[in-house]
Each structure stands twice: as structure tokens, then as C-alpha cells.
Amino acid sequence: MDSPFVSVIVLNYNGRKYIDNCLDSILKNTYKNFELIVVDNASTDGSLKTVQEHFGSNPKVKIIANPTNLGFSGGNNIGFEQSKGQYLVFVNNDTTVPPDWLTPLVEAMENDPAIGVAQSMVYTIDGEKIQTAGFLYSNGLIKKEQLFLGKSSDIIFEPVFEVSFVCGASMIIRREILESMGAFESKIPFFYDDTLLSLKTLLAGKKVVTVSASKIYHVGSASDVWKIRFTTYHLLKANTALLFDVYFNKTELARALMFNGLYSFNNSVFNLQKKNVSAILGNFDAFVWSLRNLRYLWQNRLEHWSRTRISPEELKQKFVRVNLPIPFYLFPSKLNSDRYTYAIRRQENAVLKR
């Protein structure tokens, strides 16, 4: 049987330090039936020219130069629109991949039609530590946790295991999901991407998983755009949109919004004590944006739920995987911290190889 055609999409913005290694490693992988689409988001560091000079003559490579920076969401949408693959793989430009990186991802999808989106195991660029084996959300979406963050790379996992949402540094998704549920949301350019595709996958009745045999090595936060105010603002925007998506019941949505507001307030008080003005301003910017975009948030939610194949309760069970009483998140204490840590460790232990 012929192997399915895969479109690998790499979004680049000012990635001159990393892009050569990333693209070179992808082109050397042992899975052969693929195209590589490089989308440049109006880089100013000469990295587009580097890509054109080093990879422009390769028949597997398609280079797209955006005239403006469309953010992570908008840039990857352009790549999707130009792709032909049965599967789409989105890869960060500050990663390198081993030769056997892609095959396990494709095999997992082919072997289990119930899987809709899957991520690779993400390691630090030196390969010594785990960056993430997937993410978990807590109730109210108050906290999200990177599984096995900072743990040794010699841990052995189950071949495939479910998570709340996948890491966008290396994720594969079925084309049919993007065509039926839609791709990224350009109005929220950052952090509402891997979370959104995971949400849409669950709404489509498919599983969100990590494939442990697929490994990548990731620098992380390599772009110079990640200033504290900017990052805080976009994180909270994305989290607000997800709250509207996940909590379909209006009473539950109102409660989740209230608790997230209290959590943000507590963080602002903490940042005020630390004189971290940038984080406070990021919180305020996101609050103002949310108020101004309530109609958009509501319509966005209705659009996502208009095509669902699961119930609101089923979605919550899949997306919200850490459940503790809300006070554990709102009132810092050693006891509350220990209980939260214990809940995460239980989730981690469940995915270790027995």
C-alpha cells in the first residue's frame, strides 16, 4: 500500500539562527512521501533569503512569502491553503527532527482512525530533558500543565496516550478535520492554535494524543516577539476564547469566567508586589480586548459547536483532565500546591510504560 501524502508546514519569522537546521533535518527524514511548505511571515533578518538560496531549488519545497506578519494562526492558515497532503504536520522553525520523526506520527494516524491530532514528544534542543509530552487543563481552564516538563529524556512512555491538547511545535492532523471544522483563527494570532485544533478535533469526535516514538528537539521561545506584556496579553485572549468554547452551559461559563478573573486579579496583585508592571498591563489589555469582543467570542463559540459530534459533558471530560476544588487554584499555600502536584503526578504515572 502506498504511504499517504503528507504536507509539512514550517512557519518562519526572523528565524535565521534556526531555520537552516530545521528544514535540513526535515528533508533528511526517512518518510519520503511529503512536501515541505515554508511560510515566511515578513521576516526582517534575512532568513527568507537564506531559505530561498539554500532550499529554493528542492522540488519538495514550496516557499511562500507573506507581505505582512499574520501571526502564528494566520501564517499557518496560508500554509494549509497551499497544501495537498492527506495529513498536515505543523512544525516550529526552532526545532530539529531525527530521521525517524515523521513515520511514527503517520503510522499512529493510519493504525487508529479514532485519532484526529497527535504531537511528537518534545525535548530540549540538546536532547537531555523533556519540554512536554502534551498538556493538561485544570477545571475552569485556570491552569495548564506541561507533562513531564524538565524530566529526564530516558523516561519510557506508552506508545500513544491522550492529553488535553497537543503542543504545536510538532503536530499532525487529518485534513478532513481542518476542512470540516476549519483551521486556525486569524483574529487570535497566538496561543489559540494547538489548543484550538485540539478542541476542534474533540468536537469532531476524534482523539487528541501524544505519540512517544516521534521525537523532536526544540529551542522554545526563540522569537524576539515574546515580551512579557505581549505574551500575557495573547495568552489571556486565547484562554478567554477557549472558556467560551469549552463551557457550553451558560452558568458554567459564567462561573469559569469569574474564577479566571479572580485568578488573574491574584496574579496582578502578586506582580504588583514584584513590580512587574508589564504583566499587569498585559492582564489589563486582555480584559479590555475581551469586553470589546464579546460578540465575536460568542459567535466564535456558536460556530465551533454548530458542527459538533459530541456532547458538552464529553468535551469537558476530554479537555479538562485535572479536577480540584477551585480554592486550590485561587489561594496559594503549600498544601494546595502539594495537592495540585499530586494530581498532575497521577496523570503522568498513567502514561508511563508498564
Backbone torsions as a table, in degrees:
resi	resn	phi	psi	omega
1	MET	NA	136.9	179.4
2	ASP	-69.0	142.5	176.9
3	SER	-72.7	143.2	-178.4
4	PRO	-66.5	149.7	179.4
5	PHE	-79.0	133.9	-175.0
6	VAL	-121.3	136.4	173.0
7	SER	-104.5	116.5	176.7
8	VAL	-98.1	123.2	-176.0
9	ILE	-115.1	123.9	177.7
10	VAL	-118.7	118.5	176.4
11	LEU	-91.4	132.5	-177.3
12	ASN	-124.2	133.5	167.5
13	TYR	-141.8	112.2	178.5
14	ASN	50.4	46.6	-178.4
15	GLY	-104.8	35.4	-174.4
16	ARG	-58.1	-33.3	-179.0
17	LYS	-69.1	-22.3	-169.7
18	TYR	-121.9	-25.0	-165.4
19	ILE	-63.9	-37.0	179.3
20	ASP	-60.0	-49.7	-179.1
21	ASN	-63.0	-39.4	-179.5
22	CYS	-62.2	-54.6	-175.8
23	LEU	-67.2	-38.4	178.7
24	ASP	-61.8	-41.5	-179.1
25	SER	-68.7	-37.5	178.1
26	ILE	-63.5	-43.4	-178.0
27	LEU	-68.2	-18.9	179.6
28	LYS	-93.0	3.8	-176.6
29	ASN	-71.7	157.2	-171.7
30	THR	-79.8	-14.8	174.5
31	TYR	-81.3	122.7	-167.2
32	LYS	-101.2	-23.1	-172.5
33	ASN	-89.5	75.9	-177.0
34	PHE	-150.9	161.6	168.3
35	GLU	-118.9	152.1	179.0
36	LEU	-117.0	115.8	-179.7
37	ILE	-107.4	119.4	178.3
38	VAL	-106.3	119.5	179.5
39	VAL	-108.8	116.6	178.9
40	ASP	-97.3	129.1	-176.1
41	ASN	-95.3	55.8	177.4
42	ALA	59.9	49.0	178.7
43	SER	-61.5	149.7	179.8
44	THR	-117.6	6.1	-174.7
45	ASP	-105.3	9.8	-179.5
46	GLY	84.8	3.6	-176.7
47	SER	-68.9	-31.3	176.7
48	LEU	-62.8	-44.3	178.5
49	LYS	-61.7	-39.9	177.6
50	THR	-60.0	-45.8	179.7
51	VAL	-62.3	-44.2	-178.7
52	GLN	-63.2	-41.0	-178.2
53	GLU	-71.5	-40.6	-172.6
54	HIS	-88.2	-27.5	-172.8
55	PHE	-129.4	-3.3	-174.4
56	GLY	-63.4	-26.6	-178.2
57	SER	-89.5	-4.5	-179.4
58	ASN	-77.5	123.5	-177.0
59	PRO	-64.0	-18.9	178.1
60	LYS	-80.0	-13.6	-170.5
61	VAL	-103.5	130.8	172.5
62	LYS	-118.5	127.6	-177.2
63	ILE	-112.0	127.3	179.5
64	ILE	-120.0	126.1	-179.4
65	ALA	-108.9	108.1	176.7
66	ASN	-76.6	137.8	-179.7
67	PRO	-71.2	-22.2	177.4
68	THR	-135.3	163.4	178.0
69	ASN	-78.6	113.6	-177.1
70	LEU	-95.7	7.6	-177.3
71	GLY	74.7	175.4	-178.9
72	PHE	-62.3	-44.1	-176.6
73	SER	-67.5	-52.8	-177.7
74	GLY	-65.1	-39.3	179.4
75	GLY	-64.2	-43.7	179.4
76	ASN	-69.8	-28.8	174.1
77	ASN	-61.6	-39.7	177.5
78	ILE	-61.4	-43.6	178.0
79	GLY	-61.1	-42.8	178.5
80	PHE	-61.4	-43.3	-178.9
81	GLU	-62.2	-27.4	-178.1
82	GLN	-96.2	0.8	-173.5
83	SER	-89.3	163.3	-180.0
84	LYS	-127.9	-4.8	-169.9
85	GLY	-72.5	151.6	171.1
86	GLN	-67.5	-32.3	174.6
87	TYR	-120.5	144.3	174.8
88	LEU	-110.4	131.8	177.0
89	VAL	-120.2	121.2	178.8
90	PHE	-103.1	127.4	-174.3
91	VAL	-130.8	133.7	176.3
92	ASN	-70.5	151.0	-176.2
93	ASN	-77.0	-11.2	179.8
94	ASP	-103.3	34.2	177.3
95	THR	-118.4	160.2	163.2
96	THR	-128.7	150.1	-176.3
97	VAL	-125.6	143.7	174.7
98	PRO	-75.2	165.4	-176.1
99	PRO	-60.5	-28.0	-178.0
100	ASP	-99.0	25.2	-176.2
101	TRP	-71.4	-44.6	-169.9
102	LEU	-81.2	-36.9	-174.6
103	THR	-55.4	-46.8	179.4
104	PRO	-61.8	-33.2	178.0
105	LEU	-64.5	-47.1	-179.4
106	VAL	-66.1	-42.0	-179.2
107	GLU	-62.8	-39.2	178.7
108	ALA	-61.6	-42.7	179.5
109	MET	-66.6	-41.6	-178.3
110	GLU	-69.8	-35.7	-176.8
111	ASN	-78.5	-22.4	-177.5
112	ASP	-136.5	97.4	-179.8
113	PRO	-61.9	-15.2	179.4
114	ALA	-75.8	-16.1	178.2
115	ILE	-80.0	128.2	178.8
116	GLY	-103.3	-39.4	179.2
117	VAL	-142.3	144.3	-177.8
118	ALA	-144.3	147.4	176.3
119	GLN	-113.4	160.7	169.9
120	SER	-81.7	163.5	165.2
121	MET	-70.6	131.5	-176.1
122	VAL	-108.9	121.5	-179.6
123	TYR	-114.6	160.8	173.1
124	THR	-61.2	161.2	-172.0
125	ILE	-62.5	-26.0	177.2
126	ASP	-86.5	-4.3	176.8
127	GLY	78.9	4.3	-173.5
128	GLU	-86.7	-28.6	-175.9
129	LYS	-128.8	158.1	175.2
130	ILE	-85.8	131.0	170.0
131	GLN	-86.0	-49.4	174.4
132	THR	-162.2	142.5	171.6
133	ALA	-106.8	21.0	-176.2
134	GLY	121.4	171.6	-175.3
135	PHE	-119.7	149.6	172.3
136	LEU	-121.0	141.5	172.2
137	TYR	-105.1	144.4	174.2
138	SER	-91.6	169.1	178.6
139	ASN	-61.1	141.9	-174.7
140	GLY	76.9	1.2	-174.6
141	LEU	53.3	31.4	-178.3
142	ILE	-73.0	-35.9	179.5
143	LYS	-132.3	148.1	169.9
144	LYS	-126.8	142.9	-171.2
145	GLU	-125.6	133.0	173.3
146	GLN	-85.7	117.8	-179.2
147	LEU	-63.6	129.9	174.0
148	PHE	63.8	25.5	178.8
149	LEU	-56.3	125.5	176.8
150	GLY	78.3	1.6	179.9
151	LYS	-79.7	162.4	-177.9
152	SER	-62.7	146.1	-177.5
153	SER	-75.7	-4.0	-177.6
154	ASP	-91.1	7.1	177.1
155	ILE	-67.8	140.2	-179.8
156	ILE	-107.4	128.6	-174.4
157	PHE	-111.0	165.3	166.0
158	GLU	-58.9	150.4	-177.2
159	PRO	-58.3	-42.1	-179.3
160	VAL	-140.5	133.5	177.7
161	PHE	-147.3	151.1	-175.7
162	GLU	-82.7	148.7	177.6
163	VAL	-137.5	170.8	176.1
164	SER	-67.2	-50.0	175.5
165	PHE	-152.5	157.5	-174.6
166	VAL	-90.7	163.4	176.3
167	CYS	-89.3	127.3	-176.9
168	GLY	-73.6	-0.6	177.8
169	ALA	-63.3	-31.0	174.9
170	SER	-159.6	101.9	-178.6
171	MET	-139.3	143.6	179.2
172	ILE	-115.5	140.2	-179.5
173	ILE	-142.2	149.2	178.6
174	ARG	-71.4	136.6	178.9
175	ARG	-58.5	-37.5	-176.6
176	GLU	-60.8	-30.7	178.3
177	ILE	-69.6	-44.8	179.5
178	LEU	-65.0	-36.3	-179.4
179	GLU	-73.3	-33.2	-178.2
180	SER	-88.9	-33.5	-174.0
181	MET	-106.2	-11.6	-175.7
182	GLY	91.6	159.9	-176.9
183	ALA	-98.2	-131.0	-175.3
184	PHE	-81.0	161.8	-179.8
185	GLU	-103.7	108.4	-173.7
186	SER	-65.6	-26.6	-177.8
187	LYS	-67.4	-23.2	176.5
188	ILE	-118.9	92.4	-165.5
189	PRO	-74.5	-18.0	-176.4
190	PHE	-135.2	145.9	173.6
191	PHE	71.3	-9.1	175.8
192	TYR	-109.4	57.8	-172.8
193	ASP	-133.8	-73.0	174.9
194	ASP	-64.0	-35.3	176.1
195	THR	-64.9	-42.8	-178.0
196	LEU	-67.3	-43.4	178.8
197	LEU	-65.1	-35.0	176.1
198	SER	-66.0	-43.7	177.7
199	LEU	-59.9	-47.6	-179.1
200	LYS	-63.4	-35.0	177.2
201	THR	-63.1	-44.6	178.2
202	LEU	-64.6	-42.1	178.3
203	LEU	-62.6	-29.1	177.9
204	ALA	-79.9	-0.1	177.8
205	GLY	83.4	19.5	-179.4
206	LYS	-111.0	168.0	-177.7
207	LYS	-93.1	151.7	176.6
208	VAL	-113.5	118.3	-169.0
209	VAL	-138.2	166.3	167.3
210	THR	-110.6	137.3	176.9
211	VAL	-108.1	107.8	-169.4
212	SER	-71.4	-22.4	-179.3
213	ALA	-76.6	-16.4	176.9
214	SER	-92.9	123.1	-175.6
215	LYS	-125.3	142.3	170.8
216	ILE	-133.8	162.7	179.7
217	TYR	-121.6	127.0	-163.5
218	HIS	-130.4	130.7	175.0
219	VAL	-70.2	-56.0	178.4
220	GLY	88.5	130.1	178.4
221	SER	51.5	41.2	-176.0
222	ALA	-78.7	-22.5	-178.0
223	SER	-72.0	148.6	-179.7
224	ASP	-82.5	6.5	-179.9
225	VAL	-83.7	-12.7	-169.6
226	TRP	-83.6	67.7	171.2
227	LYS	-83.3	158.8	-172.2
228	ILE	-59.8	-49.0	-177.9
229	ARG	-63.7	-45.3	-180.0
230	PHE	-60.5	-47.7	-177.9
231	THR	-65.1	-47.0	179.6
232	THR	-59.0	-44.8	-179.8
233	TYR	-58.2	-50.5	-175.9
234	HIS	-72.6	-34.4	175.9
235	LEU	-60.7	-46.3	-177.4
236	LEU	-71.2	-35.3	173.7
237	LYS	-57.7	-49.9	-178.2
238	ALA	-63.4	-40.0	-178.7
239	ASN	-66.7	-36.6	177.3
240	THR	-63.9	-43.5	178.4
241	ALA	-60.9	-40.0	179.1
242	LEU	-66.3	-36.3	177.3
243	LEU	-59.6	-43.5	177.4
244	PHE	-64.4	-34.2	-180.0
245	ASP	-71.5	-47.0	-168.5
246	VAL	-79.5	-39.8	-175.3
247	TYR	-96.0	91.5	-176.4
248	PHE	-73.8	-36.4	176.6
249	ASN	-68.2	128.4	-173.3
250	LYS	-63.8	-38.5	179.0
251	THR	-65.0	-43.8	178.7
252	GLU	-64.9	-38.0	177.8
253	LEU	-62.4	-46.9	179.9
254	ALA	-60.2	-41.4	179.3
255	ARG	-64.8	-43.9	180.0
256	ALA	-64.4	-40.5	177.6
257	LEU	-63.5	-40.8	179.7
258	MET	-63.3	-47.6	-178.2
259	PHE	-66.9	-35.5	176.2
260	ASN	-66.7	-36.4	176.3
261	GLY	-63.3	-42.3	177.4
262	LEU	-63.9	-40.2	179.6
263	TYR	-64.5	-42.0	177.7
264	SER	-64.9	-37.9	177.7
265	PHE	-63.2	-45.9	178.0
266	ASN	-59.2	-40.5	177.9
267	ASN	-64.8	-38.0	179.4
268	SER	-65.0	-40.0	176.8
269	VAL	-62.2	-44.1	178.5
270	PHE	-61.6	-44.2	-179.9
271	ASN	-67.9	-30.8	176.2
272	LEU	-65.4	-41.9	177.5
273	GLN	-62.3	-35.0	179.5
274	LYS	-86.9	0.3	-178.1
275	LYS	59.5	34.9	178.5
276	ASN	-93.5	77.4	-173.8
277	VAL	-65.8	-34.7	-177.2
278	SER	-60.6	-41.5	179.4
279	ALA	-66.5	-39.4	178.4
280	ILE	-63.4	-43.4	178.9
281	LEU	-64.7	-36.2	176.5
282	GLY	-63.1	-41.3	175.5
283	ASN	-59.7	-45.4	-178.3
284	PHE	-66.0	-43.4	178.8
285	ASP	-57.9	-43.6	-178.9
286	ALA	-67.2	-38.3	178.2
287	PHE	-62.3	-45.1	179.6
288	VAL	-64.7	-42.6	178.6
289	TRP	-60.1	-43.1	-179.0
290	SER	-61.8	-43.1	178.8
291	LEU	-63.0	-40.4	-178.6
292	ARG	-73.0	-19.4	-173.6
293	ASN	-118.1	27.2	-179.2
294	LEU	-60.5	-40.9	179.7
295	ARG	-63.1	-44.3	178.1
296	TYR	-60.5	-45.5	-178.4
297	LEU	-60.3	-40.9	-179.6
298	TRP	-68.5	-44.8	-180.0
299	GLN	-66.2	-37.2	177.8
300	ASN	-61.3	-43.9	178.5
301	ARG	-61.9	-46.4	-179.7
302	LEU	-62.8	-37.6	178.5
303	GLU	-63.0	-44.3	-179.9
304	HIS	-64.8	-43.0	-176.4
305	TRP	-78.0	-11.7	-179.2
306	SER	-69.0	-16.6	-176.5
307	ARG	-119.1	16.6	-172.8
308	THR	-70.7	151.2	175.0
309	ARG	-117.8	6.9	176.8
310	ILE	-132.1	167.5	-179.8
311	SER	-85.9	161.7	175.3
312	PRO	-56.4	-37.8	179.7
313	GLU	-66.6	-40.1	177.6
314	GLU	-63.3	-40.2	178.6
315	LEU	-61.4	-46.8	-179.0
316	LYS	-60.3	-40.5	179.6
317	GLN	-62.5	-34.8	-179.1
318	LYS	-80.6	-37.9	-171.6
319	PHE	-89.9	-36.0	-178.5
320	VAL	-102.5	103.0	-170.2
321	ARG	-110.2	-4.5	176.6
322	VAL	-123.4	112.5	-176.9
323	ASN	-117.4	112.2	175.1
324	LEU	-135.2	155.0	176.7
325	PRO	-55.1	140.3	-175.5
326	ILE	-52.6	-37.9	179.7
327	PRO	-55.8	-26.4	178.6
328	PHE	-62.5	-26.6	179.6
329	TYR	-91.9	-29.0	-172.4
330	LEU	-88.6	-25.9	-175.1
331	PHE	-120.9	99.6	-177.2
332	PRO	-61.4	133.0	173.0
333	SER	-163.3	161.5	179.9
334	LYS	-63.6	-39.5	-180.0
335	LEU	-62.2	-46.3	179.9
336	ASN	-64.5	-40.5	178.4
337	SER	-63.0	-42.0	179.9
338	ASP	-64.3	-39.9	-179.7
339	ARG	-68.0	-38.2	176.8
340	TYR	-65.1	-45.2	178.8
341	THR	-60.1	-41.0	178.8
342	TYR	-62.3	-41.0	179.2
343	ALA	-63.3	-38.6	177.9
344	ILE	-68.4	-42.4	-178.9
345	ARG	-62.6	-36.2	176.4
346	ARG	-61.2	-41.1	178.2
347	GLN	-66.3	-40.3	179.5
348	GLU	-66.4	-44.1	-179.3
349	ASN	-60.9	-29.8	-177.6
350	ALA	-69.2	-17.6	-176.9
351	VAL	-108.5	4.7	177.4
352	LEU	-78.2	148.1	177.9
353	LYS	-66.3	128.0	-179.8
354	ARG	-86.9	NA	NA
